[in-house]
Amino acid sequence: MIAGDQQDFASAKERYLKSLPMSERQDNPRLAASTYHQLGIVAQREREYALAREWYLKSLAISRSHGDMHQVAATSHELGTVAENLREFTEAQEWYLKSLAISKRHGIEHGAAMTYHQLGRAAYEQKDLPSARKWYLESLAIKEKQGNLHGAALTYGQLGIVAGMQGSFEESGTWMIRSKTAFRDAHDQQEADRQIPNFLVTYQHASPADKQKLEAIWRDANLGPFPTEPNE
């Protein structure tokens, strides 16, 4: 994991660049591919997307040539995120689908769950709400199967946003309460608190009958006093 400040990025980049000649001298393609991938991550977090793509493509070429399909799936996923950050959604979807196909073929369930989630985000950005819902549910099924509570919480929240955009306010609020509850149970109170503004927007659009249902669900989840202000 690379920390977030510029000094950490520079240090990581220097370290990875120094390790490249060593991996090439040792004829260690896996190490070289991994190093290029990490350089891509550094560049991506610095928002240098063109450079990130360049590093990822170098990693991908080596991984493909040596049959390291786990690395191919991971790097294809990251190329999708680069394209998504550049709002090149068609290309992003192509990379995600390539990654997903490999993950499914090789039983990489965690990677598949991440890619399904990103396919949902890409579909949402393109206002394709039915597809976004479908992808998020695919992601959620794997996360719940694996007991990935924090990952599930993220997807619950996104499903809540999609349902709200579709005008299904009771469903939207229910997903958001599940998201807040899951984040709480995963001991991430900061993310739990971030669900409240979205929930309140949904609640304000709900019918009186749906508001009563959401209030009851909130109480049953033992989430404390019901929020009344958007910034609470």
Residue pairs with C-beta under 8 A, 6 or more apart in sequence:
2 8
2 9
2 12
2 38
2 41
2 42
2 45
4 45
6 46
9 42
9 45
9 46
12 38
12 42
13 39
13 42
16 35
16 38
16 39
16 42
17 39
19 31
19 35
20 32
20 35
20 36
22 31
23 29
23 31
23 32
23 35
24 32
29 62
29 63
29 65
29 66
29 68
30 66
30 68
30 71
32 62
33 59
33 60
33 62
33 63
33 66
33 68
33 71
33 75
34 59
34 71
35 59
36 55
36 56
36 58
36 59
36 62
37 55
37 56
37 59
37 71
37 74
37 75
37 78
39 55
40 52
40 53
40 54
40 55
40 56
40 59
40 75
40 78
40 82
41 52
41 78
43 49
43 51
43 52
43 55
44 52
44 78
44 81
44 82
44 85
47 85
49 82
49 85
49 86
52 78
52 82
53 79
53 82
56 75
56 78
56 79
56 82
57 79
59 71
59 75
60 72
60 75
60 76
60 79
63 69
63 71
63 72
63 75
64 72
69 102
69 105
69 106
70 106
70 108
70 111
72 102
73 99
73 102
73 103
73 106
73 108
73 111
74 99
74 111
76 95
76 96
76 98
76 99
76 102
77 95
77 96
77 99
77 111
77 114
77 115
77 118
79 95
80 91
80 92
80 93
80 94
80 95
80 96
80 99
80 115
80 118
80 122
81 92
81 118
83 89
83 91
83 92
83 95
84 92
84 118
84 121
84 122
84 125
87 125
89 122
89 125
89 126
92 118
92 122
93 119
93 122
93 123
96 115
96 118
96 119
96 122
97 119
99 111
99 115
100 112
100 115
100 116
100 119
102 108
103 109
103 111
103 112
103 115
104 112
109 142
109 145
109 146
110 142
110 146
110 148
112 142
113 139
113 142
113 143
113 146
113 148
113 151
114 139
116 135
116 136
116 138
116 139
116 142
117 135
117 136
117 139
117 151
117 154
117 155
117 158
119 131
119 135
120 131
120 132
120 133
120 134
120 135
120 136
120 139
120 155
120 158
120 162
121 132
121 158
123 129
123 131
123 132
123 135
124 132
124 158
124 161
124 162
129 162
129 165
129 166
132 158
132 162
133 159
133 162
133 163
133 166
136 155
136 158
136 159
136 162
137 159
139 151
139 155
140 152
140 155
140 156
140 159
142 148
143 151
143 152
143 155
144 152
149 182
149 185
149 186
150 182
150 183
150 186
150 188
152 182
153 178
153 179
153 182
153 183
153 186
153 188
153 191
154 179
156 175
156 176
156 178
156 179
156 182
157 175
157 176
157 179
157 195
157 198
159 175
160 171
160 172
160 173
160 174
160 175
160 176
160 178
160 179
160 195
160 198
160 199
160 202
161 172
161 198
162 172
163 169
163 171
163 172
163 175
164 172
164 198
164 201
164 202
164 205
169 202
169 203
169 205
169 206
169 207
169 210
170 206
170 210
170 213
170 214
172 202
173 199
173 202
173 203
173 206
173 210
173 214
173 217
174 214
174 217
176 195
176 198
176 199
176 202
177 199
177 214
177 217
177 218
177 221
177 223
179 195
180 192
180 195
180 196
180 199
180 221
180 223
181 192
181 221
181 223
183 189
183 191
183 192
183 195
184 192
184 223
196 227
196 232
197 230
197 231
199 227
200 227
200 229
200 230
200 232
201 230
202 214
203 211
203 214
206 214
215 226
218 226
219 226
